[in-house]
Amino acid sequence: MFRDNRFQWRLAHLTGIFDFLNELNLKLQFRNNTIISNYDGT
């Protein structure tokens, strides 16, 4: 399973997406934050 290069590439891609979403989620948990105010910072 982990020897398949295609699977590894997809797993790495998904990891990057979820890392971005997690960072955005943490920023939005603070008061008075909106997506617009955080868009430039990510």
N, C-alpha and C positions, 0 to 999 in steps of 0.2 A: 504494500500500500504506500509506504513512504518512499519506496524506490521509484515510483512513477513520477517523472519530472512534471508532467501536466498537473497532477494532483498537488505537488509541492508548490507550483506556481499559483494555483487557485487558492490554496491555503494561505500563502503569503499575501496575496491580493486581499482576501477577506480579512486578514489580520490588520492590514492597513486601514481598511474601511471601518472596522469596528474600533480601532484606536482613535480615528478621527471622530466618530460618533460619540465615543466615551468622553473625549476631551470637550466636545461641544455640549454634551449633557452636563458635565461638571460646571462649565461656565454659565449655563442657563439656570443653574440651581440658586445662584446668588440673586438677591433682590434687585429689582429695577433693571434687569438685563433682558435684552431682546435679541433676536437673531441678527437684526440689522446692526446693533451696536457691537456684536462679536464677530461679524463677518470679516472685517478687515484684520482681525488679530489672529486668525487661524490660517 
